[in-house]
Amino acid sequence: MKKAILSILAAGILLSACNQSAKTAQSADSSATQTAVGASGSTGSATQANAPVMNFDKSSYDFGKITRGDKVTYNFKFTNTGKSPLIITSAVASCGCTTPNWPKTPITPGQSGQITVVFNSTGKVGLQDKMVTITANTNPAQTVVHLVGEVLEKK
């Protein structure tokens, strides 16, 4: 008798779990369709066509080999090749040893700017790939640049 009750209870839980996941999948499909329809509307594509474009001279800089404790500074130069002013809201490094500094004023179409990145190799040894994620009013909203090289032990 206990086995029969437990079997019925287990089957009920299993069926309700399957029913719930089907509703969740159906809801996700519905919201994905709504997003796709909204993104393809004429207002969305007109906005994308007029969006600023951050075009970097180099998206990666190889600083070569340095000795632990050295600092490396590089200026990632870019141009706004879009049709509206470029506004950078943040630049975040993948490590506390890397510090980015970016223009706080809008960069008008055709104008250039730079993001200065300083890497402090204190406490680091070996191959390094430090990423800086730049968030702006571009499409896509985030762009990543890399500072790469090798840190050698002091002799």
Secondary structure by P-SEA (a helix, b strand, c coil): caaaaaaaaaaaaaaaaaaaaaaaaaaaaaaaaaaaaaaacaaaaaaaaacccccccccccccccccccbbbbbbbcccccccbbbbbcccccccccbbbbbbcccccccbbbbbbbbbbccccccbbbbbbbbbccccccbbbbbbbbbbbccc
